[in-house]
Amino acid sequence: MMTRRLLQLLIGLASYGVSLAMVIRASLGTAPWDVFHQGLAGRTGLSLGTVVIIVSFLVLLLWIPLRQWPGVGTVCNAVLVGVFADVGLALIPKFSHLGGQAGLLVGAVLLNGVASAMYIGARLGPGARDGLMTGLARRTGWPVRGARTGIEVVVLGAGWLLGGSVGVGTVLYALAIGPLVQLLLPRFTVPEPKSAGEARAEAEAAVAGASTPAS
């Protein structure tokens, strides 16, 4: 079971990083946090992936006053998304025509939805930004949706001021990613391991069913 969870986590995070690169290459606007990452990368001269990693660990520092604890998935998220974003940017070409840009954007959002469901469904710890949202909601009593909206408005505004790309892709991501993850998450969530009592009860029920003559 743990092997499956780790493999799913790693594939999900790698796919998430590639989807981020696809959105950047589409040049039609990015998700709020990635507007911020893109703006910082443009200002500092660092690669986008490096900025993603640095920001992830800075956000993890904000978990301390929120008494939020990272899991192995949290640490992997902080490193691997940035690494695979840079890999994706190195391999994916820019498109000069709108049809290619639109196709790349839609594909990126779909891949991002699958990737998010995979790494969340592995149940090995939230990403730094997700944990900030849930930790803030828990400590303040704000609804999770309100905490997320507030955080994303702030980083979107800061990213735009830094020169990050805001456009139709930003709107598409905001509207589509929630429903996509909600749809896909049940397919990728690794079930909790059964207790010995539950497993024994299921086995006894199966034996009883098998020994009952068919009507």
Disulfide bonds with the S-S distance in Angstrom:
none
